Amino acid sequence: MEDLVQFAQKVISSISQILPFPISLSDKDGVIIGSTIPERIGTVHPPFKRSFEEKYLCRF
């Protein structure tokens, strides 16, 4: 998991140089694995989790 977080942070770092707003990457459980706000890494982002569940998990 640590490798994934490091990769996500590299992606966030690169993208944040061209976007004027905060961004984050989450895993399928809504856990933030990369963010322009480092304190958010490892926390759950409930709106993403709900969105993911509605789009992918509720089809079954």
N, CA, C, O and CB atoms as a CASP TS submission, in Angstrom:
PFRMAT TS
TARGET T0000
AUTHOR 0000-0000-0000
METHOD Language model
MODEL 1
PARENT N/A
ATOM      1  N   MET     1       0.824  -1.189   0.000  1.00  0.00           N
ATOM      2  CA  MET     1       0.000   0.000   0.000  1.00  0.00           C
ATOM      3  C   MET     1       0.873   1.259   0.000  1.00  0.00           C
ATOM      4  O   MET     1       0.520   2.269  -0.609  1.00  0.00           O
ATOM      5  CB  MET     1      -0.940  -0.005   1.210  1.00  0.00           C
ATOM      6  N   GLU     2       1.997   1.186   0.680  1.00  0.00           N
ATOM      7  CA  GLU     2       2.894   2.340   0.743  1.00  0.00           C
ATOM      8  C   GLU     2       3.371   2.752  -0.647  1.00  0.00           C
ATOM      9  O   GLU     2       3.486   3.941  -0.944  1.00  0.00           O
ATOM     10  CB  GLU     2       4.096   2.029   1.636  1.00  0.00           C
ATOM     11  N   ASP     3       3.648   1.763  -1.495  1.00  0.00           N
ATOM     12  CA  ASP     3       4.074   2.071  -2.868  1.00  0.00           C
ATOM     13  C   ASP     3       2.975   2.793  -3.630  1.00  0.00           C
ATOM     14  O   ASP     3       3.246   3.722  -4.391  1.00  0.00           O
ATOM     15  CB  ASP     3       4.469   0.787  -3.612  1.00  0.00           C
ATOM     16  N   LEU     4       1.737   2.367  -3.426  1.00  0.00           N
ATOM     17  CA  LEU     4       0.602   3.009  -4.091  1.00  0.00           C
ATOM     18  C   LEU     4       0.445   4.450  -3.631  1.00  0.00           C
ATOM     19  O   LEU     4       0.178   5.333  -4.445  1.00  0.00           O
ATOM     20  CB  LEU     4      -0.688   2.229  -3.822  1.00  0.00           C
ATOM     21  N   VAL     5       0.604   4.694  -2.355  1.00  0.00           N
ATOM     22  CA  VAL     5       0.506   6.050  -1.814  1.00  0.00           C
ATOM     23  C   VAL     5       1.617   6.930  -2.385  1.00  0.00           C
ATOM     24  O   VAL     5       1.375   8.078  -2.757  1.00  0.00           O
ATOM     25  CB  VAL     5       0.577   6.026  -0.270  1.00  0.00           C
ATOM     26  N   GLN     6       2.816   6.398  -2.450  1.00  0.00           N
ATOM     27  CA  GLN     6       3.926   7.181  -3.015  1.00  0.00           C
ATOM     28  C   GLN     6       3.671   7.510  -4.479  1.00  0.00           C
ATOM     29  O   GLN     6       3.925   8.634  -4.912  1.00  0.00           O
ATOM     30  CB  GLN     6       5.255   6.416  -2.874  1.00  0.00           C
ATOM     31  N   PHE     7       3.171   6.547  -5.245  1.00  0.00           N
ATOM     32  CA  PHE     7       2.847   6.788  -6.647  1.00  0.00           C
ATOM     33  C   PHE     7       1.733   7.830  -6.764  1.00  0.00           C
ATOM     34  O   PHE     7       1.818   8.746  -7.581  1.00  0.00           O
ATOM     35  CB  PHE     7       2.430   5.474  -7.339  1.00  0.00           C
ATOM     36  N   ALA     8       0.693   7.686  -5.946  1.00  0.00           N
ATOM     37  CA  ALA     8      -0.425   8.641  -5.977  1.00  0.00           C
ATOM     38  C   ALA     8       0.066  10.050  -5.663  1.00  0.00           C
ATOM     39  O   ALA     8      -0.380  11.013  -6.287  1.00  0.00           O
ATOM     40  CB  ALA     8      -1.526   8.227  -4.973  1.00  0.00           C
ATOM     41  N   GLN     9       0.969  10.181  -4.714  1.00  0.00           N
ATOM     42  CA  GLN     9       1.496  11.509  -4.376  1.00  0.00           C
ATOM     43  C   GLN     9       2.289  12.104  -5.534  1.00  0.00           C
ATOM     44  O   GLN     9       2.237  13.312  -5.762  1.00  0.00           O
ATOM     45  CB  GLN     9       2.380  11.430  -3.125  1.00  0.00           C
ATOM     46  N   LYS    10       3.019  11.274  -6.262  1.00  0.00           N
ATOM     47  CA  LYS    10       3.755  11.774  -7.431  1.00  0.00           C
ATOM     48  C   LYS    10       2.779  12.269  -8.495  1.00  0.00           C
ATOM     49  O   LYS    10       3.003  13.311  -9.112  1.00  0.00           O
ATOM     50  CB  LYS    10       4.674  10.670  -8.016  1.00  0.00           C
ATOM     51  N   VAL    11       1.701  11.524  -8.706  1.00  0.00           N
ATOM     52  CA  VAL    11       0.682  11.929  -9.679  1.00  0.00           C
ATOM     53  C   VAL    11       0.045  13.245  -9.243  1.00  0.00           C
ATOM     54  O   VAL    11      -0.094  14.168 -10.046  1.00  0.00           O
ATOM     55  CB  VAL    11      -0.400  10.828  -9.836  1.00  0.00           C
ATOM     56  N   ILE    12      -0.339  13.330  -7.982  1.00  0.00           N
ATOM     57  CA  ILE    12      -0.964  14.547  -7.449  1.00  0.00           C
ATOM     58  C   ILE    12      -0.010  15.728  -7.586  1.00  0.00           C
ATOM     59  O   ILE    12      -0.423  16.818  -7.982  1.00  0.00           O
ATOM     60  CB  ILE    12      -1.370  14.354  -5.964  1.00  0.00           C
ATOM     61  N   SER    13       1.242  15.522  -7.267  1.00  0.00           N
ATOM     62  CA  SER    13       2.229  16.594  -7.352  1.00  0.00           C
ATOM     63  C   SER    13       2.340  17.114  -8.782  1.00  0.00           C
ATOM     64  O   SER    13       2.402  18.324  -9.001  1.00  0.00           O
ATOM     65  CB  SER    13       3.597  16.104  -6.857  1.00  0.00           C
ATOM     66  N   SER    14       2.363  16.219  -9.739  1.00  0.00           N
ATOM     67  CA  SER    14       2.472  16.631 -11.143  1.00  0.00           C
ATOM     68  C   SER    14       1.218  17.366 -11.616  1.00  0.00           C
ATOM     69  O   SER    14       1.303  18.419 -12.248  1.00  0.00           O
ATOM     70  CB  SER    14       2.725  15.413 -12.032  1.00  0.00           C
ATOM     71  N   ILE    15       0.077  16.806 -11.306  1.00  0.00           N
ATOM     72  CA  ILE    15      -1.180  17.405 -11.759  1.00  0.00           C
ATOM     73  C   ILE    15      -1.439  18.745 -11.072  1.00  0.00           C
ATOM     74  O   ILE    15      -1.975  19.665 -11.691  1.00  0.00           O
ATOM     75  CB  ILE    15      -2.347  16.449 -11.495  1.00  0.00           C
ATOM     76  N   SER    16      -1.069  18.858  -9.823  1.00  0.00           N
ATOM     77  CA  SER    16      -1.353  20.091  -9.077  1.00  0.00           C
ATOM     78  C   SER    16      -0.586  21.293  -9.633  1.00  0.00           C
ATOM     79  O   SER    16      -0.927  22.438  -9.336  1.00  0.00           O
ATOM     80  CB  SER    16      -1.008  19.900  -7.604  1.00  0.00           C
ATOM     81  N   GLN    17       0.435  21.038 -10.427  1.00  0.00           N
ATOM     82  CA  GLN    17       1.174  22.147 -11.025  1.00  0.00           C
ATOM     83  C   GLN    17       0.391  22.831 -12.142  1.00  0.00           C
ATOM     84  O   GLN    17       0.700  23.961 -12.519  1.00  0.00           O
ATOM     85  CB  GLN    17       2.501  21.653 -11.561  1.00  0.00           C
ATOM     86  N   ILE    18      -0.631  22.139 -12.675  1.00  0.00           N
ATOM     87  CA  ILE    18      -1.416  22.744 -13.752  1.00  0.00           C
ATOM     88  C   ILE    18      -2.859  23.043 -13.361  1.00  0.00           C
ATOM     89  O   ILE    18      -3.551  23.764 -14.080  1.00  0.00           O
ATOM     90  CB  ILE    18      -1.407  21.843 -14.948  1.00  0.00           C
ATOM     91  N   LEU    19      -3.325  22.504 -12.241  1.00  0.00           N
ATOM     92  CA  LEU    19      -4.690  22.767 -11.797  1.00  0.00           C
ATOM     93  C   LEU    19      -4.680  23.770 -10.650  1.00  0.00           C
ATOM     94  O   LEU    19      -3.837  23.679  -9.759  1.00  0.00           O
ATOM     95  CB  LEU    19      -5.387  21.458 -11.365  1.00  0.00           C
ATOM     96  N   PRO    20      -5.607  24.726 -10.662  1.00  0.00           N
ATOM     97  CA  PRO    20      -5.605  25.774  -9.647  1.00  0.00           C
ATOM     98  C   PRO    20      -6.409  25.447  -8.381  1.00  0.00           C
ATOM     99  O   PRO    20      -6.701  26.345  -7.590  1.00  0.00           O
ATOM    100  CB  PRO    20      -6.136  27.024 -10.246  1.00  0.00           C
ATOM    101  N   PHE    21      -6.766  24.184  -8.183  1.00  0.00           N
ATOM    102  CA  PHE    21      -7.585  23.842  -7.023  1.00  0.00           C
ATOM    103  C   PHE    21      -7.068  22.558  -6.388  1.00  0.00           C
ATOM    104  O   PHE    21      -6.344  21.800  -7.032  1.00  0.00           O
ATOM    105  CB  PHE    21      -9.072  23.690  -7.422  1.00  0.00           C
ATOM    106  N   PRO    22      -7.433  22.302  -5.125  1.00  0.00           N
ATOM    107  CA  PRO    22      -6.983  21.088  -4.425  1.00  0.00           C
ATOM    108  C   PRO    22      -7.548  19.837  -5.100  1.00  0.00           C
ATOM    109  O   PRO    22      -8.681  19.843  -5.583  1.00  0.00           O
ATOM    110  CB  PRO    22      -7.408  21.129  -2.935  1.00  0.00           C
ATOM    111  N   ILE    23      -6.763  18.781  -5.130  1.00  0.00           N
ATOM    112  CA  ILE    23      -7.209  17.513  -5.702  1.00  0.00           C
ATOM    113  C   ILE    23      -6.789  16.365  -4.797  1.00  0.00           C
ATOM    114  O   ILE    23      -5.878  16.489  -3.979  1.00  0.00           O
ATOM    115  CB  ILE    23      -6.639  17.318  -7.123  1.00  0.00           C
ATOM    116  N   SER    24      -7.485  15.241  -4.971  1.00  0.00           N
ATOM    117  CA  SER    24      -7.115  14.045  -4.225  1.00  0.00           C
ATOM    118  C   SER    24      -7.459  12.818  -5.051  1.00  0.00           C
ATOM    119  O   SER    24      -8.285  12.872  -5.962  1.00  0.00           O
ATOM    120  CB  SER    24      -7.828  14.000  -2.851  1.00  0.00           C
ATOM    121  N   LEU    25      -6.809  11.714  -4.715  1.00  0.00           N
ATOM    122  CA  LEU    25      -7.085  10.412  -5.311  1.00  0.00           C
ATOM    123  C   LEU    25      -7.532   9.489  -4.190  1.00  0.00           C
ATOM    124  O   LEU    25      -6.964   9.492  -3.098  1.00  0.00           O
ATOM    125  CB  LEU    25      -5.829   9.836  -6.064  1.00  0.00           C
ATOM    126  N   SER    26      -8.560   8.700  -4.479  1.00  0.00           N
ATOM    127  CA  SER    26      -9.067   7.765  -3.483  1.00  0.00           C
ATOM    128  C   SER    26      -9.038   6.352  -4.020  1.00  0.00           C
ATOM    129  O   SER    26      -9.089   6.131  -5.230  1.00  0.00           O
ATOM    130  CB  SER    26     -10.483   8.139  -3.059  1.00  0.00           C
ATOM    131  N   ASP    27      -8.955   5.391  -3.105  1.00  0.00           N
ATOM    132  CA  ASP    27      -9.084   4.005  -3.526  1.00  0.00           C
ATOM    133  C   ASP    27     -10.563   3.648  -3.589  1.00  0.00           C
ATOM    134  O   ASP    27     -11.412   4.505  -3.344  1.00  0.00           O
ATOM    135  CB  ASP    27      -8.321   3.053  -2.564  1.00  0.00           C
ATOM    136  N   LYS    28     -10.884   2.412  -3.908  1.00  0.00           N
ATOM    137  CA  LYS    28     -12.278   2.020  -4.086  1.00  0.00           C
ATOM    138  C   LYS    28     -13.095   2.088  -2.798  1.00  0.00           C
ATOM    139  O   LYS    28     -14.325   2.080  -2.848  1.00  0.00           O
ATOM    140  CB  LYS    28     -12.343   0.630  -4.641  1.00  0.00           C
ATOM    141  N   ASP    29     -12.433   2.156  -1.657  1.00  0.00           N
ATOM    142  CA  ASP    29     -13.125   2.251  -0.378  1.00  0.00           C
ATOM    143  C   ASP    29     -13.312   3.694   0.081  1.00  0.00           C
ATOM    144  O   ASP    29     -13.840   3.942   1.165  1.00  0.00           O
ATOM    145  CB  ASP    29     -12.368   1.479   0.672  1.00  0.00           C
ATOM    146  N   GLY    30     -12.880   4.639  -0.741  1.00  0.00           N
ATOM    147  CA  GLY    30     -13.012   6.048  -0.396  1.00  0.00           C
ATOM    148  C   GLY    30     -11.879   6.585   0.449  1.00  0.00           C
ATOM    149  O   GLY    30     -11.936   7.728   0.903  1.00  0.00           O
ATOM    150  N   VAL    31     -10.848   5.781   0.669  1.00  0.00           N
ATOM    151  CA  VAL    31      -9.689   6.219   1.452  1.00  0.00           C
ATOM    152  C   VAL    31      -8.782   7.046   0.545  1.00  0.00           C
ATOM    153  O   VAL    31      -8.402   6.597  -0.536  1.00  0.00           O
ATOM    154  CB  VAL    31      -8.911   4.994   2.061  1.00  0.00           C
ATOM    155  N   ILE    32      -8.443   8.235   0.980  1.00  0.00           N
ATOM    156  CA  ILE    32      -7.596   9.118   0.186  1.00  0.00           C
ATOM    157  C   ILE    32      -6.170   8.590   0.206  1.00  0.00           C
ATOM    158  O   ILE    32      -5.573   8.406   1.267  1.00  0.00           O
ATOM    159  CB  ILE    32      -7.651  10.575   0.717  1.00  0.00           C
ATOM    160  N   ILE    33      -5.631   8.348  -1.005  1.00  0.00           N
ATOM    161  CA  ILE    33      -4.268   7.812  -1.110  1.00  0.00           C
ATOM    162  C   ILE    33      -3.296   8.836  -1.667  1.00  0.00           C
ATOM    163  O   ILE    33      -2.090   8.593  -1.699  1.00  0.00           O
ATOM    164  CB  ILE    33      -4.257   6.571  -1.986  1.00  0.00           C
ATOM    165  N   GLY    34      -3.806   9.975  -2.105  1.00  0.00           N
ATOM    166  CA  GLY    34      -2.966  11.061  -2.601  1.00  0.00           C
ATOM    167  C   GLY    34      -3.758  12.355  -2.533  1.00  0.00           C
ATOM    168  O   GLY    34      -4.941  12.377  -2.871  1.00  0.00           O
ATOM    169  N   SER    35      -3.119  13.432  -2.100  1.00  0.00           N
ATOM    170  CA  SER    35      -3.836  14.694  -1.952  1.00  0.00           C
ATOM    171  C   SER    35      -2.877  15.871  -1.939  1.00  0.00           C
ATOM    172  O   SER    35      -1.724  15.747  -1.524  1.00  0.00           O
ATOM    173  CB  SER    35      -4.671  14.687  -0.679  1.00  0.00           C
ATOM    174  N   THR    36      -3.370  17.018  -2.400  1.00  0.00           N
ATOM    175  CA  THR    36      -2.587  18.243  -2.286  1.00  0.00           C
ATOM    176  C   THR    36      -2.597  18.740  -0.844  1.00  0.00           C
ATOM    177  O   THR    36      -1.844  19.648  -0.489  1.00  0.00           O
ATOM    178  CB  THR    36      -3.134  19.328  -3.234  1.00  0.00           C
ATOM    179  N   ILE    37      -3.442  18.149  -0.023  1.00  0.00           N
ATOM    180  CA  ILE    37      -3.493  18.438   1.415  1.00  0.00           C
ATOM    181  C   ILE    37      -3.054  17.163   2.133  1.00  0.00           C
ATOM    182  O   ILE    37      -3.882  16.294   2.408  1.00  0.00           O
ATOM    183  CB  ILE    37      -4.949  18.903   1.881  1.00  0.00           C
ATOM    184  N   PRO    38      -1.766  17.043   2.436  1.00  0.00           N
ATOM    185  CA  PRO    38      -1.222  15.783   2.967  1.00  0.00           C
ATOM    186  C   PRO    38      -1.936  15.230   4.201  1.00  0.00           C
ATOM    187  O   PRO    38      -1.941  14.018   4.412  1.00  0.00           O
ATOM    188  CB  PRO    38       0.209  15.979   3.301  1.00  0.00           C
ATOM    189  N   GLU    39      -2.533  16.086   5.010  1.00  0.00           N
ATOM    190  CA  GLU    39      -3.224  15.609   6.218  1.00  0.00           C
ATOM    191  C   GLU    39      -4.421  14.726   5.877  1.00  0.00           C
ATOM    192  O   GLU    39      -4.888  13.965   6.724  1.00  0.00           O
ATOM    193  CB  GLU    39      -3.686  16.797   7.066  1.00  0.00           C
ATOM    194  N   ARG    40      -4.921  14.819   4.644  1.00  0.00           N
ATOM    195  CA  ARG    40      -6.089  14.028   4.241  1.00  0.00           C
ATOM    196  C   ARG    40      -5.726  12.591   3.861  1.00  0.00           C
ATOM    197  O   ARG    40      -6.601  11.728   3.810  1.00  0.00           O
ATOM    198  CB  ARG    40      -6.787  14.700   3.073  1.00  0.00           C
ATOM    199  N   ILE    41      -4.462  12.331   3.598  1.00  0.00           N
ATOM    200  CA  ILE    41      -4.055  10.976   3.198  1.00  0.00           C
ATOM    201  C   ILE    41      -4.377  10.002   4.334  1.00  0.00           C
ATOM    202  O   ILE    41      -4.024  10.222   5.492  1.00  0.00           O
ATOM    203  CB  ILE    41      -2.525  10.927   2.842  1.00  0.00           C
ATOM    204  N   GLY    42      -5.057   8.924   3.958  1.00  0.00           N
ATOM    205  CA  GLY    42      -5.451   7.910   4.934  1.00  0.00           C
ATOM    206  C   GLY    42      -6.830   8.134   5.522  1.00  0.00           C
ATOM    207  O   GLY    42      -7.345   7.274   6.237  1.00  0.00           O
ATOM    208  N   THR    43      -7.440   9.283   5.230  1.00  0.00           N
ATOM    209  CA  THR    43      -8.787   9.536   5.723  1.00  0.00           C
ATOM    210  C   THR    43      -9.804   9.103   4.672  1.00  0.00           C
ATOM    211  O   THR    43      -9.463   8.940   3.500  1.00  0.00           O
ATOM    212  CB  THR    43      -8.971  11.032   6.081  1.00  0.00           C
ATOM    213  N   VAL    44     -11.044   8.920   5.092  1.00  0.00           N
ATOM    214  CA  VAL    44     -12.104   8.502   4.178  1.00  0.00           C
ATOM    215  C   VAL    44     -12.802   9.732   3.619  1.00  0.00           C
ATOM    216  O   VAL    44     -13.077  10.693   4.339  1.00  0.00           O
ATOM    217  CB  VAL    44     -13.119   7.573   4.890  1.00  0.00           C
ATOM    218  N   HIS    45     -13.082   9.684   2.327  1.00  0.00           N
ATOM    219  CA  HIS    45     -13.808  10.755   1.654  1.00  0.00           C
ATOM    220  C   HIS    45     -15.208  10.204   1.346  1.00  0.00           C
ATOM    221  O   HIS    45     -15.409   9.587   0.300  1.00  0.00           O
ATOM    222  CB  HIS    45     -13.055  11.242   0.330  1.00  0.00           C
ATOM    223  N   PRO    46     -16.185  10.421   2.257  1.00  0.00           N
ATOM    224  CA  PRO    46     -17.511   9.812   2.112  1.00  0.00           C
ATOM    225  C   PRO    46     -18.217  10.087   0.776  1.00  0.00           C
ATOM    226  O   PRO    46     -18.841   9.172   0.240  1.00  0.00           O
ATOM    227  CB  PRO    46     -18.380  10.290   3.214  1.00  0.00           C
ATOM    228  N   PRO    47     -18.148  11.314   0.210  1.00  0.00           N
ATOM    229  CA  PRO    47     -18.834  11.509  -1.075  1.00  0.00           C
ATOM    230  C   PRO    47     -18.284  10.610  -2.183  1.00  0.00           C
ATOM    231  O   PRO    47     -19.052  10.112  -3.005  1.00  0.00           O
ATOM    232  CB  PRO    47     -18.721  12.961  -1.502  1.00  0.00           C
ATOM    233  N   PHE    48     -16.977  10.396  -2.216  1.00  0.00           N
ATOM    234  CA  PHE    48     -16.415   9.508  -3.229  1.00  0.00           C
ATOM    235  C   PHE    48     -16.892   8.087  -2.986  1.00  0.00           C
ATOM    236  O   PHE    48     -17.268   7.386  -3.926  1.00  0.00           O
ATOM    237  CB  PHE    48     -14.873   9.569  -3.224  1.00  0.00           C
ATOM    238  N   LYS    49     -16.878   7.665  -1.748  1.00  0.00           N
ATOM    239  CA  LYS    49     -17.289   6.300  -1.430  1.00  0.00           C
ATOM    240  C   LYS    49     -18.732   6.066  -1.850  1.00  0.00           C
ATOM    241  O   LYS    49     -19.046   5.031  -2.437  1.00  0.00           O
ATOM    242  CB  LYS    49     -17.119   6.019   0.071  1.00  0.00           C
ATOM    243  N   ARG    50     -19.615   7.018  -1.556  1.00  0.00           N
ATOM    244  CA  ARG    50     -21.020   6.894  -1.962  1.00  0.00           C
ATOM    245  C   ARG    50     -21.144   6.847  -3.475  1.00  0.00           C
ATOM    246  O   ARG    50     -21.878   6.024  -4.021  1.00  0.00           O
ATOM    247  CB  ARG    50     -21.849   8.058  -1.405  1.00  0.00           C
ATOM    248  N   SER    51     -20.429   7.724  -4.142  1.00  0.00           N
ATOM    249  CA  SER    51     -20.472   7.790  -5.597  1.00  0.00           C
ATOM    250  C   SER    51     -20.009   6.474  -6.212  1.00  0.00           C
ATOM    251  O   SER    51     -20.642   5.958  -7.132  1.00  0.00           O
ATOM    252  CB  SER    51     -19.607   8.946  -6.107  1.00  0.00           C
ATOM    253  N   PHE    52     -18.917   5.939  -5.708  1.00  0.00           N
ATOM    254  CA  PHE    52     -18.383   4.676  -6.214  1.00  0.00           C
ATOM    255  C   PHE    52     -19.391   3.556  -5.999  1.00  0.00           C
ATOM    256  O   PHE    52     -19.640   2.759  -6.903  1.00  0.00           O
ATOM    257  CB  PHE    52     -17.047   4.333  -5.527  1.00  0.00           C
ATOM    258  N   GLU    53     -19.968   3.495  -4.810  1.00  0.00           N
ATOM    259  CA  GLU    53     -20.931   2.441  -4.507  1.00  0.00           C
ATOM    260  C   GLU    53     -22.155   2.557  -5.410  1.00  0.00           C
ATOM    261  O   GLU    53     -22.644   1.551  -5.924  1.00  0.00           O
ATOM    262  CB  GLU    53     -21.349   2.501  -3.030  1.00  0.00           C
ATOM    263  N   GLU    54     -22.650   3.773  -5.605  1.00  0.00           N
ATOM    264  CA  GLU    54     -23.827   3.961  -6.452  1.00  0.00           C
ATOM    265  C   GLU    54     -23.534   3.580  -7.900  1.00  0.00           C
ATOM    266  O   GLU    54     -24.381   2.986  -8.568  1.00  0.00           O
ATOM    267  CB  GLU    54     -24.308   5.412  -6.379  1.00  0.00           C
ATOM    268  N   LYS    55     -22.365   3.911  -8.379  1.00  0.00           N
ATOM    269  CA  LYS    55     -22.048   3.652  -9.781  1.00  0.00           C
ATOM    270  C   LYS    55     -21.684   2.192 -10.046  1.00  0.00           C
ATOM    271  O   LYS    55     -22.100   1.634 -11.061  1.00  0.00           O
ATOM    272  CB  LYS    55     -20.911   4.542 -10.219  1.00  0.00           C
ATOM    273  N   TYR    56     -20.925   1.572  -9.164  1.00  0.00           N
ATOM    274  CA  TYR    56     -20.391   0.252  -9.449  1.00  0.00           C
ATOM    275  C   TYR    56     -21.002  -0.885  -8.626  1.00  0.00           C
ATOM    276  O   TYR    56     -21.235  -1.971  -9.158  1.00  0.00           O
ATOM    277  CB  TYR    56     -18.935   0.272  -9.231  1.00  0.00           C
ATOM    278  N   LEU    57     -21.256  -0.657  -7.379  1.00  0.00           N
ATOM    279  CA  LEU    57     -21.689  -1.761  -6.532  1.00  0.00           C
ATOM    280  C   LEU    57     -23.192  -1.993  -6.553  1.00  0.00           C
ATOM    281  O   LEU    57     -23.643  -3.111  -6.305  1.00  0.00           O
ATOM    282  CB  LEU    57     -21.251  -1.515  -5.131  1.00  0.00           C
ATOM    283  N   CYS    58     -23.962  -0.981  -6.839  1.00  0.00           N
ATOM    284  CA  CYS    58     -25.414  -1.119  -6.806  1.00  0.00           C
ATOM    285  C   CYS    58     -25.966  -1.768  -8.074  1.00  0.00           C
ATOM    286  O   CYS    58     -27.173  -1.992  -8.167  1.00  0.00           O
ATOM    287  CB  CYS    58     -26.056   0.237  -6.605  1.00  0.00           C
ATOM    288  N   ARG    59     -25.130  -2.068  -9.032  1.00  0.00           N
ATOM    289  CA  ARG    59     -25.584  -2.697 -10.266  1.00  0.00           C
ATOM    290  C   ARG    59     -25.832  -4.188 -10.088  1.00  0.00           C
ATOM    291  O   ARG    59     -26.472  -4.814 -10.933  1.00  0.00           O
ATOM    292  CB  ARG    59     -24.571  -2.473 -11.366  1.00  0.00           C
ATOM    293  N   PHE    60     -25.340  -4.757  -9.014  1.00  0.00           N
ATOM    294  CA  PHE    60     -25.435  -6.205  -8.838  1.00  0.00           C
ATOM    295  C   PHE    60     -26.645  -6.591  -8.040  1.00  0.00           C
ATOM    296  O   PHE    60     -26.874  -7.776  -7.800  1.00  0.00           O
ATOM    297  CB  PHE    60     -24.201  -6.740  -8.170  1.00  0.00           C
TER
END
